[in-house]
Amino acid sequence: MPENLSALDLVLTGDPALFAIVRLALVVSLSAVLLAALIGVPLGAAIALSSFRGRDAAIVFLNAMMGLPPVVIGLIVYLALSRSGPLGEWGLLFTPQAMVIAQTILVTPIIAALARQTIEDLWLEYRDELTAMDVRPLRRITTLVWDARFSLITALLAGFGRAAAEVGAVIIVGGNIDGFTRTMTTAIALETSKGNLPLAIGLGLVLIAIVLAVNGLAWALRRAAERLAG
Amino acid sequence: MIRFDEVTIAAGAVTLLDRLSLTLAAGAPTVLIGPNGAGKSTVLRAAMGLLPPTSGRILREGEPRRAIVFQRPTMLRRTAEANVRYAMADADRTAELLALVGLEHAATRPARRLSGGEQQRLALARALARDPTILFLDEPTASLDPASTKAMEDVIRAVGRQGIKVVMSTHDLGEARRLAGEVVLLHRGRVVEAAAAPRFFDAPATEEARKFIAGELLV
């Protein structure tokens, strides 16, 4: 990116490098949220509906994992994907895929913990009806996930917020390579370290605008769907 | 037929049913009456299989298909027709059942946006979707206005005419007179008196039944 331009100039001039960064940031974060949802929602639902020894400890552990330090996750994924690591032969270190893996690990506990709470609350409401209708366990889970879908959007948004704002893990496993693994947050970190604060601030505002837009879109979709389904 | 044989159900130190014996046989509606805490809802839930006896036995002959409408039914977060379809045992009779309860006009509306009376009737349609041979109704008109109560009672009569055994609880003696073939008076978790409705109201055999019919408090 030209260093003498502000972020607004970059946006207004349609700077291809900026849009590549924005696109990569969105692809990485949304992919991580999608994968985390595929893992976290069923996991949260299963914990919500099951009773087993150590369930309370599992819930405490899951809730605690919401506060995982990104740099620690970045370091663990780095070690796993490095040439001498157990997954080194995959050759994923310093690629967008590595960033998706790290962010998925960060986001999954958030979605799973929030899904667990949401589905457990709904289960308390539905328990008598579903039991009386002799609904089998798997169908109970799919029913609760479907009926909690509007509330679960909030969990997905919380996960997206975490992924979009995260810098520590992606900079470790992605390497902040210009044109390949540079995202909004890593670009902001780089510009700040170079003393180019106006550009860093401008990029930050662009990032905030993107997060607001995604949340606004999700909110509008949720309201529209709620009006139709109740 | 469902038979309670000396059934006791306790929740902690509280005895909900106390060595209760009762037979729910095919035929005209059985109406459970009694003061609050008498055990009406507990009998329905136990007959439905939702509460296991602490002691005694609940015998079910011929594995009757059972369904229940709770006093405050929970609507799934879906449309009215989707709620009925969800519970459907086999063939899709959603339209037929919504028509039976007078809700064909509300088929595509979100179930949770319906009025209290409409939700009760929708819960009844959903229970009927299970194709039950015995239907339990827990105070189905408790919080309804007179018009909604009449609509609900009309549907209950229609259900009875289809050969489905109706077992319902109510605190409304007028409703019991209007609907019951058999009346069971419960008090403190026990059956005080069970008799055909005309005999129960015209010639009650127990002092408790006479007091209850007269509107006196059973304590």
Interface residues (C-beta under 8 A of the other chain):
Chain A: E125 Y126 D128 E129 T131 A132 M133 T143 D147 A148 F150 R227 L228 A229 G230
Chain B: M48 L50 A67 I68 F70 P73 T74 M75 L76 R77 R78 T79 Y86 A87 R109 P110 A111 R112 R113 R130
